[in-house]
Amino acid sequence: MAGVKRIVLLGAPGSGKGTQAALLADALGIPAISTGEMLRAAVTAGSELGARVKNIMNAGDLVDDATMADVIRDRLSQGDAVDGFVLDGYPRTMAQAETLASILDAAQQSLDLVIQVEVPEQVLVGRALDRRREDDTEEVMKNRLAVYEEKTTPLVDHYRELELLHRVDGDQSIQEVAAAVLETVGVMV
Ligand code: ADP
C-alpha cells in the first residue's frame, strides 16, 4: 500500500492510540496530530480556546464540533500536513468525520486509511486505573469510555463502509502493536 499518507487512528481512551500515532508518524516522516494534546496545550497556555474547553475536558465530555472544526482546519492548513498526517483524537463524532471529509475534499484530498486499535473493555478499565491522575475520578474515566462508545464507535462502521477500516489488536506490547500498525500500512519494520 505504497503512498498511504493520510491516516486516522481510532481507539478508546487508554487504547494506546496516541503512542501508536506518534510511532507511526515518525516511521512515515509525517506529523502526528493529536487534538487532545492541542487542547491541553491551549489550556496550559491559558488561551481563549483553553479557557473555553478546560471544564469540558476535565469532565471527560467532548468539545463541541464547531470548535473542533476550527482547530482541525487550522492545523491541517499548516505546511507540514501537506504530505500527510496521522490523526489521533479526530474525528470523534460522525459530524467531525463529515467535516474532515469536506476539508480534505476541498483540497482534492482524501483519507487513505483508518486504523482501529482494539482493546477489550476490561483491559481499558484496568489501564485507566493505573494511569489515573489525581484529578481524574473514576466517574470521569467511566464517562470518557461511555462517550467513546456512544459518539465514536459509529465511526468504525462508517469507515468500514467506506472500505478504509483496518483493525489491529491493541492488547499486546507497544512494540507488537507498532509492528502490526506498520504492517497494516505496508511499511517494513
Ligand atoms: P483520550 O486519549 O483519553 O481519549 P485525548 O487526549 O484524545 O484523550 O483527548 C482529551 C480530551 O480532549 C477529550 O476527553 C475531549 O474532552 C477533548 N477532545 C480531544 N479531541 C476532541 C475532539 N475531536 N472532539 C471533541 N473533544 C475532543
py3Dmol code that shows the C-alpha trace and the ligand (Angstrom):
import py3Dmol

protein = """\
ATOM      1  CA  MET A   1       0.000   0.000   0.000  1.00  0.00           C
ATOM      2  CA  ALA A   2       2.634   2.490  -1.081  1.00  0.00           C
ATOM      3  CA  GLY A   3       1.725   6.160  -0.896  1.00  0.00           C
ATOM      4  CA  VAL A   4      -0.534   5.858   2.121  1.00  0.00           C
ATOM      5  CA  LYS A   5      -0.213   9.148   3.903  1.00  0.00           C
ATOM      6  CA  ARG A   6      -3.468  10.418   5.366  1.00  0.00           C
ATOM      7  CA  ILE A   7      -4.294   8.204   8.266  1.00  0.00           C
ATOM      8  CA  VAL A   8      -6.756   8.278  11.167  1.00  0.00           C
ATOM      9  CA  LEU A   9      -6.190   6.229  14.317  1.00  0.00           C
ATOM     10  CA  LEU A  10      -9.317   5.248  16.206  1.00  0.00           C
ATOM     11  CA  GLY A  11      -9.306   3.814  19.690  1.00  0.00           C
ATOM     12  CA  ALA A  12     -10.881   4.175  23.098  1.00  0.00           C
ATOM     13  CA  PRO A  13      -9.282   6.218  25.884  1.00  0.00           C
ATOM     14  CA  GLY A  14      -6.424   4.043  27.114  1.00  0.00           C
ATOM     15  CA  SER A  15      -6.160   2.071  23.870  1.00  0.00           C
ATOM     16  CA  GLY A  16      -2.666   3.440  23.276  1.00  0.00           C
ATOM     17  CA  LYS A  17      -3.604   5.148  20.030  1.00  0.00           C
ATOM     18  CA  GLY A  18      -1.667   8.298  20.970  1.00  0.00           C
ATOM     19  CA  THR A  19       1.546   6.316  21.426  1.00  0.00           C
ATOM     20  CA  GLN A  20       0.944   4.445  18.194  1.00  0.00           C
ATOM     21  CA  ALA A  21       0.118   7.629  16.287  1.00  0.00           C
ATOM     22  CA  ALA A  22       3.461   9.137  17.328  1.00  0.00           C
ATOM     23  CA  LEU A  23       5.427   5.988  16.408  1.00  0.00           C
ATOM     24  CA  LEU A  24       3.675   5.637  13.054  1.00  0.00           C
ATOM     25  CA  ALA A  25       4.099   9.309  12.185  1.00  0.00           C
ATOM     26  CA  ASP A  26       7.844   9.068  12.960  1.00  0.00           C
ATOM     27  CA  ALA A  27       8.168   5.972  10.796  1.00  0.00           C
ATOM     28  CA  LEU A  28       6.444   7.698   7.879  1.00  0.00           C
ATOM     29  CA  GLY A  29       8.076  11.106   8.376  1.00  0.00           C
ATOM     30  CA  ILE A  30       4.767  12.925   8.679  1.00  0.00           C
ATOM     31  CA  PRO A  31       3.248  14.777  11.645  1.00  0.00           C
ATOM     32  CA  ALA A  32       1.132  13.134  14.321  1.00  0.00           C
ATOM     33  CA  ILE A  33      -1.753  15.473  15.028  1.00  0.00           C
ATOM     34  CA  SER A  34      -3.340  14.934  18.425  1.00  0.00           C
ATOM     35  CA  THR A  35      -6.351  17.132  19.134  1.00  0.00           C
ATOM     36  CA  GLY A  36      -6.193  16.134  22.824  1.00  0.00           C
ATOM     37  CA  GLU A  37      -2.604  17.415  23.013  1.00  0.00           C
ATOM     38  CA  MET A  38      -3.510  20.597  21.145  1.00  0.00           C
ATOM     39  CA  LEU A  39      -6.363  21.304  23.550  1.00  0.00           C
ATOM     40  CA  ARG A  40      -4.211  20.535  26.617  1.00  0.00           C
ATOM     41  CA  ALA A  41      -1.564  22.937  25.251  1.00  0.00           C
ATOM     42  CA  ALA A  42      -4.270  25.590  24.866  1.00  0.00           C
ATOM     43  CA  VAL A  43      -5.348  25.048  28.478  1.00  0.00           C
ATOM     44  CA  THR A  44      -1.735  25.301  29.697  1.00  0.00           C
ATOM     45  CA  ALA A  45      -1.150  28.432  27.629  1.00  0.00           C
ATOM     46  CA  GLY A  46      -4.283  29.985  29.108  1.00  0.00           C
ATOM     47  CA  SER A  47      -5.602  30.963  25.667  1.00  0.00           C
ATOM     48  CA  GLU A  48      -9.228  31.845  24.984  1.00  0.00           C
ATOM     49  CA  LEU A  49      -9.724  28.370  23.491  1.00  0.00           C
ATOM     50  CA  GLY A  50      -8.105  26.787  26.547  1.00  0.00           C
ATOM     51  CA  ALA A  51     -10.388  28.628  28.920  1.00  0.00           C
ATOM     52  CA  ARG A  52     -13.392  27.515  26.908  1.00  0.00           C
ATOM     53  CA  VAL A  53     -12.510  23.796  26.810  1.00  0.00           C
ATOM     54  CA  LYS A  54     -10.924  23.237  30.228  1.00  0.00           C
ATOM     55  CA  ASN A  55     -14.008  22.204  32.188  1.00  0.00           C
ATOM     56  CA  ILE A  56     -15.392  20.135  29.332  1.00  0.00           C
ATOM     57  CA  MET A  57     -12.164  18.125  29.135  1.00  0.00           C
ATOM     58  CA  ASN A  58     -11.966  17.713  32.893  1.00  0.00           C
ATOM     59  CA  ALA A  59     -15.449  16.208  32.878  1.00  0.00           C
ATOM     60  CA  GLY A  60     -14.488  13.757  30.124  1.00  0.00           C
ATOM     61  CA  ASP A  61     -17.013  15.302  27.743  1.00  0.00           C
ATOM     62  CA  LEU A  62     -16.447  16.260  24.133  1.00  0.00           C
ATOM     63  CA  VAL A  63     -15.640  19.767  22.990  1.00  0.00           C
ATOM     64  CA  ASP A  64     -18.307  20.921  20.519  1.00  0.00           C
ATOM     65  CA  ASP A  65     -17.930  20.029  16.850  1.00  0.00           C
ATOM     66  CA  ALA A  66     -17.819  23.651  15.637  1.00  0.00           C
ATOM     67  CA  THR A  67     -14.860  24.487  17.892  1.00  0.00           C
ATOM     68  CA  MET A  68     -13.083  21.307  16.844  1.00  0.00           C
ATOM     69  CA  ALA A  69     -13.728  22.096  13.165  1.00  0.00           C
ATOM     70  CA  ASP A  70     -11.802  25.373  13.583  1.00  0.00           C
ATOM     71  CA  VAL A  71      -8.987  23.603  15.439  1.00  0.00           C
ATOM     72  CA  ILE A  72      -8.528  20.873  12.833  1.00  0.00           C
ATOM     73  CA  ARG A  73      -8.966  23.162   9.817  1.00  0.00           C
ATOM     74  CA  ASP A  74      -6.224  25.468  11.123  1.00  0.00           C
ATOM     75  CA  ARG A  75      -3.906  22.590  11.879  1.00  0.00           C
ATOM     76  CA  LEU A  76      -4.354  20.815   8.551  1.00  0.00           C
ATOM     77  CA  SER A  77      -3.691  24.062   6.689  1.00  0.00           C
ATOM     78  CA  GLN A  78      -0.163  24.211   8.112  1.00  0.00           C
ATOM     79  CA  GLY A  79       2.650  23.331   5.741  1.00  0.00           C
ATOM     80  CA  ASP A  80       3.829  20.193   7.482  1.00  0.00           C
ATOM     81  CA  ALA A  81       0.481  18.473   6.896  1.00  0.00           C
ATOM     82  CA  VAL A  82       0.695  18.769   3.112  1.00  0.00           C
ATOM     83  CA  ASP A  83       2.428  15.422   2.640  1.00  0.00           C
ATOM     84  CA  GLY A  84       0.151  13.632   5.050  1.00  0.00           C
ATOM     85  CA  PHE A  85      -0.592  13.162   8.709  1.00  0.00           C
ATOM     86  CA  VAL A  86      -1.610  10.698  11.362  1.00  0.00           C
ATOM     87  CA  LEU A  87      -4.691  11.968  13.181  1.00  0.00           C
ATOM     88  CA  ASP A  88      -5.087  10.991  16.835  1.00  0.00           C
ATOM     89  CA  GLY A  89      -8.328  12.022  18.532  1.00  0.00           C
ATOM     90  CA  TYR A  90     -10.066  13.423  15.470  1.00  0.00           C
ATOM     91  CA  PRO A  91     -12.671  12.665  14.236  1.00  0.00           C
ATOM     92  CA  ARG A  92     -14.593  11.618  17.341  1.00  0.00           C
ATOM     93  CA  THR A  93     -18.170  12.091  16.100  1.00  0.00           C
ATOM     94  CA  MET A  94     -19.949  11.498  12.806  1.00  0.00           C
ATOM     95  CA  ALA A  95     -20.230  15.264  12.311  1.00  0.00           C
ATOM     96  CA  GLN A  96     -16.449  15.535  12.720  1.00  0.00           C
ATOM     97  CA  ALA A  97     -15.924  12.761  10.164  1.00  0.00           C
ATOM     98  CA  GLU A  98     -18.012  14.790   7.717  1.00  0.00           C
ATOM     99  CA  THR A  99     -16.056  17.953   8.492  1.00  0.00           C
ATOM    100  CA  LEU A 100     -12.784  16.136   7.902  1.00  0.00           C
ATOM    101  CA  ALA A 101     -14.028  14.704   4.613  1.00  0.00           C
ATOM    102  CA  SER A 102     -15.087  18.138   3.388  1.00  0.00           C
ATOM    103  CA  ILE A 103     -11.800  19.794   4.427  1.00  0.00           C
ATOM    104  CA  LEU A 104      -9.875  17.127   2.505  1.00  0.00           C
ATOM    105  CA  ASP A 105     -12.292  17.254  -0.394  1.00  0.00           C
ATOM    106  CA  ALA A 106     -11.766  20.985  -0.790  1.00  0.00           C
ATOM    107  CA  ALA A 107      -8.040  20.274  -1.161  1.00  0.00           C
ATOM    108  CA  GLN A 108      -8.716  17.404  -3.601  1.00  0.00           C
ATOM    109  CA  GLN A 109      -7.505  15.002  -0.979  1.00  0.00           C
ATOM    110  CA  SER A 110      -8.998  12.061   0.857  1.00  0.00           C
ATOM    111  CA  LEU A 111      -8.240   9.706   3.696  1.00  0.00           C
ATOM    112  CA  ASP A 112      -6.124   6.695   2.812  1.00  0.00           C
ATOM    113  CA  LEU A 113      -6.568   4.540   5.861  1.00  0.00           C
ATOM    114  CA  VAL A 114      -8.288   4.305   9.242  1.00  0.00           C
ATOM    115  CA  ILE A 115      -6.684   2.072  11.842  1.00  0.00           C
ATOM    116  CA  GLN A 116      -8.721   0.962  14.840  1.00  0.00           C
ATOM    117  CA  VAL A 117      -6.620  -0.008  17.866  1.00  0.00           C
ATOM    118  CA  GLU A 118      -8.807  -2.618  19.541  1.00  0.00           C
ATOM    119  CA  VAL A 119      -8.555  -3.291  23.269  1.00  0.00           C
ATOM    120  CA  PRO A 120     -11.119  -5.237  25.361  1.00  0.00           C
ATOM    121  CA  GLU A 121     -13.101  -3.047  27.743  1.00  0.00           C
ATOM    122  CA  GLN A 122     -11.863  -4.706  30.947  1.00  0.00           C
ATOM    123  CA  VAL A 123      -8.271  -4.036  29.841  1.00  0.00           C
ATOM    124  CA  LEU A 124      -9.132  -0.381  29.195  1.00  0.00           C
ATOM    125  CA  VAL A 125     -10.613  -0.009  32.659  1.00  0.00           C
ATOM    126  CA  GLY A 126      -7.518  -1.590  34.231  1.00  0.00           C
ATOM    127  CA  ARG A 127      -5.186   0.705  32.268  1.00  0.00           C
ATOM    128  CA  ALA A 128      -7.277   3.752  33.185  1.00  0.00           C
ATOM    129  CA  LEU A 129      -6.999   2.938  36.878  1.00  0.00           C
ATOM    130  CA  ASP A 130      -3.208   2.515  36.536  1.00  0.00           C
ATOM    131  CA  ARG A 131      -2.582   5.814  34.815  1.00  0.00           C
ATOM    132  CA  ARG A 132      -5.169   7.818  36.694  1.00  0.00           C
ATOM    133  CA  ARG A 133      -4.186  11.339  37.541  1.00  0.00           C
ATOM    134  CA  GLU A 134      -5.190  12.674  40.913  1.00  0.00           C
ATOM    135  CA  ASP A 135      -7.839  14.932  39.472  1.00  0.00           C
ATOM    136  CA  ASP A 136      -9.258  12.079  37.376  1.00  0.00           C
ATOM    137  CA  THR A 137     -12.117  10.495  39.256  1.00  0.00           C
ATOM    138  CA  GLU A 138     -13.410   7.059  38.415  1.00  0.00           C
ATOM    139  CA  GLU A 139     -16.620   8.750  37.369  1.00  0.00           C
ATOM    140  CA  VAL A 140     -14.802  10.892  34.797  1.00  0.00           C
ATOM    141  CA  MET A 141     -12.960   7.865  33.422  1.00  0.00           C
ATOM    142  CA  LYS A 142     -16.205   5.962  33.065  1.00  0.00           C
ATOM    143  CA  ASN A 143     -17.734   8.964  31.338  1.00  0.00           C
ATOM    144  CA  ARG A 144     -14.843   9.085  28.827  1.00  0.00           C
ATOM    145  CA  LEU A 145     -15.421   5.437  27.948  1.00  0.00           C
ATOM    146  CA  ALA A 146     -19.193   5.906  27.707  1.00  0.00           C
ATOM    147  CA  VAL A 147     -18.766   8.967  25.474  1.00  0.00           C
ATOM    148  CA  TYR A 148     -16.415   6.965  23.264  1.00  0.00           C
ATOM    149  CA  GLU A 149     -18.941   4.148  22.979  1.00  0.00           C
ATOM    150  CA  GLU A 150     -21.793   6.462  22.153  1.00  0.00           C
ATOM    151  CA  LYS A 151     -20.184   9.069  19.898  1.00  0.00           C
ATOM    152  CA  THR A 152     -17.092   7.487  18.390  1.00  0.00           C
ATOM    153  CA  THR A 153     -17.874   3.805  17.787  1.00  0.00           C
ATOM    154  CA  PRO A 154     -20.318   4.706  14.963  1.00  0.00           C
ATOM    155  CA  LEU A 155     -17.228   5.873  13.066  1.00  0.00           C
ATOM    156  CA  VAL A 156     -15.990   2.294  12.960  1.00  0.00           C
ATOM    157  CA  ASP A 157     -18.995   1.245  10.868  1.00  0.00           C
ATOM    158  CA  HIS A 158     -18.785   4.418   8.816  1.00  0.00           C
ATOM    159  CA  TYR A 159     -15.175   3.818   7.818  1.00  0.00           C
ATOM    160  CA  ARG A 160     -15.799   0.117   7.301  1.00  0.00           C
ATOM    161  CA  GLU A 161     -18.487   1.021   4.785  1.00  0.00           C
ATOM    162  CA  LEU A 162     -16.006   3.313   3.048  1.00  0.00           C
ATOM    163  CA  GLU A 163     -13.570   0.351   2.994  1.00  0.00           C
ATOM    164  CA  LEU A 164     -10.963   2.381   4.839  1.00  0.00           C
ATOM    165  CA  LEU A 165     -11.038   0.481   8.134  1.00  0.00           C
ATOM    166  CA  HIS A 166      -8.256  -1.800   9.337  1.00  0.00           C
ATOM    167  CA  ARG A 167      -8.115  -3.237  12.829  1.00  0.00           C
ATOM    168  CA  VAL A 168      -5.110  -4.108  14.927  1.00  0.00           C
ATOM    169  CA  ASP A 169      -5.024  -5.949  18.254  1.00  0.00           C
ATOM    170  CA  GLY A 170      -4.086  -3.319  20.835  1.00  0.00           C
ATOM    171  CA  ASP A 171      -3.860  -5.824  23.684  1.00  0.00           C
ATOM    172  CA  GLN A 172      -0.156  -6.505  23.112  1.00  0.00           C
ATOM    173  CA  SER A 173       3.124  -4.755  23.938  1.00  0.00           C
ATOM    174  CA  ILE A 174       3.713  -1.280  22.456  1.00  0.00           C
ATOM    175  CA  GLN A 175       6.296  -2.765  20.062  1.00  0.00           C
ATOM    176  CA  GLU A 176       3.959  -5.524  18.930  1.00  0.00           C
ATOM    177  CA  VAL A 177       1.121  -3.105  18.295  1.00  0.00           C
ATOM    178  CA  ALA A 178       3.519  -0.773  16.440  1.00  0.00           C
ATOM    179  CA  ALA A 179       4.646  -3.663  14.241  1.00  0.00           C
ATOM    180  CA  ALA A 180       1.031  -4.579  13.473  1.00  0.00           C
ATOM    181  CA  VAL A 181       0.251  -0.942  12.620  1.00  0.00           C
ATOM    182  CA  LEU A 182       3.279  -0.708  10.307  1.00  0.00           C
ATOM    183  CA  GLU A 183       2.316  -3.946   8.634  1.00  0.00           C
ATOM    184  CA  THR A 184      -1.131  -2.503   8.020  1.00  0.00           C
ATOM    185  CA  VAL A 185       0.307   0.498   6.220  1.00  0.00           C
ATOM    186  CA  GLY A 186       2.762  -1.705   4.358  1.00  0.00           C
ATOM    187  CA  VAL A 187       5.956  -0.371   5.872  1.00  0.00           C
ATOM    188  CA  MET A 188       8.594  -2.910   6.833  1.00  0.00           C
ATOM    189  CA  VAL A 189       9.920  -2.799  10.408  1.00  0.00           C
TER     190      VAL A 189
END
"""
ligand_1 = """\
27
ADP
P -8.040 10.170 25.413
O -6.832 9.512 24.828
O -8.218 9.923 26.886
O -9.294 9.899 24.630
P -7.341 12.759 24.261
O -6.006 13.238 24.653
O -7.510 12.257 22.871
O -7.798 11.708 25.360
O -8.447 13.930 24.487
C -8.631 14.504 25.749
C -9.917 15.323 25.785
O -9.864 16.381 24.812
C -11.193 14.560 25.421
O -11.720 13.844 26.519
C -12.114 15.708 24.941
O -12.653 16.428 26.033
C -11.140 16.631 24.221
N -11.063 16.316 22.773
C -9.969 15.877 22.100
N -10.240 15.687 20.802
C -11.548 16.004 20.648
C -12.446 16.004 19.545
N -12.053 15.602 18.333
N -13.724 16.381 19.773
C -14.147 16.763 20.967
N -13.356 16.793 22.059
C -12.072 16.419 21.901
"""
view = py3Dmol.view(width=600, height=400)
view.addModel(protein, "pdb")
view.setStyle({"model": 0}, {"cartoon": {"style": "trace"}})
view.addModel(ligand_1, "xyz")
view.setStyle({"model": 1}, {"stick": {}})
view.zoomTo()
view.show()
